[in-house]
Amino acid sequence: MIPEATHTSHIVVTINGRPESVEIDNRMSLLDLLRERLDLTGSKKGCDHGQCGACTLLIDGRRELGCLTLAVAAEGREVTTVEGLAEEGDLHPVQRAFIERDAFQCGYCTPGQICSAVGVLDEAAKGWPSRVTADVAAPAGPAGAELDAAEVRERMSGNLCRCAAYSNIVAAVLDAR
């Protein structure tokens, strides 16, 4: 006799510094877990196909798309949403730069843009090259990879904005570095 398959799992995932213990359907996306079960609605469901970046989160400090990540894959990992970027009531430097540069219009894509920008700045600080990096073999300087407008545009290219606030987004990312 074949045992009956179970379609749920119990997972523990750290979200914005707090461990969350939940029973979930194995097919649930991390985005749906955040929005529907944990009431963290900052991350948005745009296309639900990984094409727009509205659901960008940080998982173990790296940019990931919440709509394409199964919640079970987040077991034991550290997930940071836009709600978790501020520390002790102080906005993250990227959040402040987005406000100062008016880097949003309707705001729907803004949480994903902000999380992506935080990831971009970390990647650049580690010296990771991008497709437009002039010399990918050159060692990064003490401050990491050089960021200019072209680098920021390339690195942020997975995050779409229907309102076309791109010039202000690029300026905000450059300010925040």
NUSE-823975 format. One record per residue (C-alpha): x, y, z; residue in three letters. Coordinates in steps of 0.02 Angstrom, whole numbers, plus 50000, padded with zeros to 5 digits. Example, Ala and Ser with C-alpha at 12.3 -4.5 7.8 and 13.67 -1.06 7.14 Angstrom:
X = 50615, Y = 49775, Z = 50390, code = ALA $
X = 50684, Y = 49947, Z = 50357, code = SER $
***
This chain:
X = 50000, Y = 50000, Z = 50000, code = MET $
X = 50068, Y = 50172, Z = 49952, code = ILE $
X = 50060, Y = 50300, Z = 50092, code = PRO $
X = 49947, Y = 50449, Z = 50061, code = GLU $
X = 50044, Y = 50603, Z = 50008, code = ALA $
X = 50038, Y = 50755, Z = 50119, code = THR $
X = 50020, Y = 50925, Z = 50039, code = HIS $
X = 50068, Y = 51031, Z = 50188, code = THR $
X = 50227, Y = 51068, Z = 50282, code = SER $
X = 50270, Y = 51150, Z = 50446, code = HIS $
X = 50408, Y = 51278, Z = 50421, code = ILE $
X = 50501, Y = 51403, Z = 50526, code = VAL $
X = 50563, Y = 51556, Z = 50433, code = VAL $
X = 50636, Y = 51716, Z = 50502, code = THR $
X = 50545, Y = 51866, Z = 50431, code = ILE $
X = 50608, Y = 52039, Z = 50470, code = ASN $
X = 50706, Y = 51970, Z = 50618, code = GLY $
X = 50560, Y = 51872, Z = 50694, code = ARG $
X = 50543, Y = 51683, Z = 50680, code = PRO $
X = 50376, Y = 51630, Z = 50609, code = GLU $
X = 50314, Y = 51452, Z = 50630, code = SER $
X = 50177, Y = 51410, Z = 50504, code = VAL $
X = 50087, Y = 51262, Z = 50426, code = GLU $
X = 50076, Y = 51293, Z = 50239, code = ILE $
X = 50022, Y = 51212, Z = 50078, code = ASP $
X = 50181, Y = 51152, Z = 49991, code = ASN $
X = 50129, Y = 51246, Z = 49834, code = ARG $
X = 50111, Y = 51416, Z = 49920, code = MET $
X = 50228, Y = 51553, Z = 49861, code = SER $
X = 50328, Y = 51652, Z = 49986, code = LEU $
X = 50237, Y = 51808, Z = 49926, code = LEU $
X = 50068, Y = 51730, Z = 49965, code = ASP $
X = 50129, Y = 51674, Z = 50137, code = LEU $
X = 50185, Y = 51851, Z = 50176, code = LEU $
X = 50029, Y = 51937, Z = 50111, code = ARG $
X = 49890, Y = 51814, Z = 50150, code = GLU $
X = 49948, Y = 51728, Z = 50310, code = ARG $
X = 50066, Y = 51851, Z = 50394, code = LEU $
X = 49982, Y = 52016, Z = 50344, code = ASP $
X = 50144, Y = 52087, Z = 50273, code = LEU $
X = 50070, Y = 52174, Z = 50122, code = THR $
X = 50215, Y = 52288, Z = 50076, code = GLY $
X = 50278, Y = 52167, Z = 49943, code = SER $
X = 50159, Y = 52177, Z = 49796, code = LYS $
X = 50092, Y = 52047, Z = 49677, code = LYS $
X = 50116, Y = 52124, Z = 49506, code = GLY $
X = 50126, Y = 51996, Z = 49367, code = CYS $
X = 50140, Y = 51838, Z = 49475, code = ASP $
X = 50260, Y = 51771, Z = 49341, code = HIS $
X = 50428, Y = 51844, Z = 49396, code = GLY $
X = 50431, Y = 51975, Z = 49260, code = GLN $
X = 50397, Y = 52140, Z = 49348, code = CYS $
X = 50496, Y = 52138, Z = 49512, code = GLY $
X = 50356, Y = 52211, Z = 49619, code = ALA $
X = 50376, Y = 52065, Z = 49740, code = CYS $
X = 50566, Y = 52080, Z = 49761, code = THR $
X = 50623, Y = 52030, Z = 49936, code = LEU $
X = 50790, Y = 51996, Z = 50017, code = LEU $
X = 50822, Y = 51815, Z = 50065, code = ILE $
X = 50982, Y = 51793, Z = 50163, code = ASP $
X = 51027, Y = 51966, Z = 50099, code = GLY $
X = 51006, Y = 51924, Z = 49914, code = ARG $
X = 50870, Y = 51985, Z = 49797, code = ARG $
X = 50734, Y = 51857, Z = 49761, code = GLU $
X = 50562, Y = 51863, Z = 49683, code = LEU $
X = 50430, Y = 51817, Z = 49811, code = GLY $
X = 50306, Y = 51758, Z = 49679, code = CYS $
X = 50429, Y = 51628, Z = 49611, code = LEU $
X = 50496, Y = 51568, Z = 49778, code = THR $
X = 50402, Y = 51429, Z = 49862, code = LEU $
X = 50374, Y = 51465, Z = 50047, code = ALA $
X = 50446, Y = 51293, Z = 50091, code = VAL $
X = 50610, Y = 51349, Z = 50011, code = ALA $
X = 50622, Y = 51488, Z = 50141, code = ALA $
X = 50630, Y = 51363, Z = 50284, code = GLU $
X = 50770, Y = 51415, Z = 50401, code = GLY $
X = 50814, Y = 51569, Z = 50300, code = ARG $
X = 50811, Y = 51755, Z = 50339, code = GLU $
X = 50681, Y = 51850, Z = 50238, code = VAL $
X = 50679, Y = 52040, Z = 50237, code = THR $
X = 50531, Y = 52135, Z = 50165, code = THR $
X = 50514, Y = 52322, Z = 50141, code = VAL $
X = 50431, Y = 52327, Z = 50313, code = GLU $
X = 50590, Y = 52257, Z = 50392, code = GLY $
X = 50715, Y = 52380, Z = 50319, code = LEU $
X = 50687, Y = 52522, Z = 50444, code = ALA $
X = 50779, Y = 52503, Z = 50608, code = GLU $
X = 50706, Y = 52569, Z = 50771, code = GLU $
X = 50591, Y = 52687, Z = 50677, code = GLY $
X = 50728, Y = 52759, Z = 50566, code = ASP $
X = 50704, Y = 52734, Z = 50381, code = LEU $
X = 50837, Y = 52637, Z = 50286, code = HIS $
X = 50949, Y = 52754, Z = 50183, code = PRO $
X = 50870, Y = 52687, Z = 50022, code = VAL $
X = 50695, Y = 52724, Z = 50088, code = GLN $
X = 50749, Y = 52901, Z = 50134, code = ARG $
X = 50830, Y = 52927, Z = 49963, code = ALA $
X = 50671, Y = 52869, Z = 49874, code = PHE $
X = 50571, Y = 52998, Z = 49970, code = ILE $
X = 50698, Y = 53138, Z = 49946, code = GLU $
X = 50713, Y = 53103, Z = 49759, code = ARG $
X = 50526, Y = 53076, Z = 49735, code = ASP $
X = 50570, Y = 52907, Z = 49659, code = ALA $
X = 50392, Y = 52844, Z = 49648, code = PHE $
X = 50227, Y = 52898, Z = 49577, code = GLN $
X = 50086, Y = 52774, Z = 49606, code = CYS $
X = 50200, Y = 52679, Z = 49728, code = GLY $
X = 50146, Y = 52504, Z = 49679, code = TYR $
X = 50320, Y = 52449, Z = 49624, code = CYS $
X = 50410, Y = 52549, Z = 49759, code = THR $
X = 50431, Y = 52410, Z = 49891, code = PRO $
X = 50510, Y = 52295, Z = 49762, code = GLY $
X = 50616, Y = 52436, Z = 49692, code = GLN $
X = 50678, Y = 52479, Z = 49867, code = ILE $
X = 50719, Y = 52299, Z = 49913, code = CYS $
X = 50806, Y = 52277, Z = 49746, code = SER $
X = 50906, Y = 52437, Z = 49772, code = ALA $
X = 50964, Y = 52376, Z = 49943, code = VAL $
X = 51022, Y = 52215, Z = 49859, code = GLY $
X = 51107, Y = 52310, Z = 49718, code = VAL $
X = 51205, Y = 52416, Z = 49840, code = LEU $
X = 51261, Y = 52261, Z = 49936, code = ASP $
X = 51312, Y = 52172, Z = 49774, code = GLU $
X = 51411, Y = 52324, Z = 49718, code = ALA $
X = 51494, Y = 52340, Z = 49889, code = ALA $
X = 51551, Y = 52159, Z = 49870, code = LYS $
X = 51625, Y = 52201, Z = 49699, code = GLY $
X = 51506, Y = 52096, Z = 49596, code = TRP $
X = 51509, Y = 52149, Z = 49412, code = PRO $
X = 51357, Y = 52170, Z = 49301, code = SER $
X = 51331, Y = 52152, Z = 49114, code = ARG $
X = 51385, Y = 52332, Z = 49085, code = VAL $
X = 51539, Y = 52328, Z = 49198, code = THR $
X = 51682, Y = 52386, Z = 49086, code = ALA $
X = 51811, Y = 52261, Z = 49149, code = ASP $
X = 51738, Y = 52115, Z = 49245, code = VAL $
X = 51913, Y = 52046, Z = 49279, code = ALA $
X = 51975, Y = 52205, Z = 49362, code = ALA $
X = 51978, Y = 52196, Z = 49551, code = PRO $
X = 51848, Y = 52303, Z = 49636, code = ALA $
X = 51911, Y = 52452, Z = 49733, code = GLY $
X = 51899, Y = 52467, Z = 49922, code = PRO $
X = 51721, Y = 52531, Z = 49905, code = ALA $
X = 51671, Y = 52387, Z = 49790, code = GLY $
X = 51610, Y = 52400, Z = 49611, code = ALA $
X = 51597, Y = 52574, Z = 49537, code = GLU $
X = 51415, Y = 52627, Z = 49523, code = LEU $
X = 51360, Y = 52752, Z = 49393, code = ASP $
X = 51191, Y = 52779, Z = 49312, code = ALA $
X = 51220, Y = 52644, Z = 49180, code = ALA $
X = 51268, Y = 52516, Z = 49313, code = GLU $
X = 51116, Y = 52558, Z = 49419, code = VAL $
X = 50999, Y = 52548, Z = 49269, code = ARG $
X = 51069, Y = 52377, Z = 49222, code = GLU $
X = 51066, Y = 52308, Z = 49398, code = ARG $
X = 50888, Y = 52372, Z = 49429, code = MET $
X = 50823, Y = 52316, Z = 49258, code = SER $
X = 50719, Y = 52174, Z = 49332, code = GLY $
X = 50608, Y = 52299, Z = 49421, code = ASN $
X = 50479, Y = 52382, Z = 49311, code = LEU $
X = 50387, Y = 52545, Z = 49345, code = CYS $
X = 50229, Y = 52582, Z = 49246, code = ARG $
X = 50240, Y = 52766, Z = 49293, code = CYS $
X = 50417, Y = 52779, Z = 49223, code = ALA $
X = 50499, Y = 52856, Z = 49377, code = ALA $
X = 50663, Y = 52777, Z = 49321, code = TYR $
X = 50771, Y = 52935, Z = 49320, code = SER $
X = 50723, Y = 52973, Z = 49500, code = ASN $
X = 50747, Y = 52791, Z = 49551, code = ILE $
X = 50923, Y = 52790, Z = 49479, code = VAL $
X = 50962, Y = 52954, Z = 49567, code = ALA $
X = 50894, Y = 52886, Z = 49732, code = ALA $
X = 51001, Y = 52728, Z = 49720, code = VAL $
X = 51156, Y = 52833, Z = 49683, code = LEU $
X = 51116, Y = 52948, Z = 49830, code = ASP $
X = 51091, Y = 52801, Z = 49948, code = ALA $
X = 51258, Y = 52722, Z = 49909, code = ARG $
***
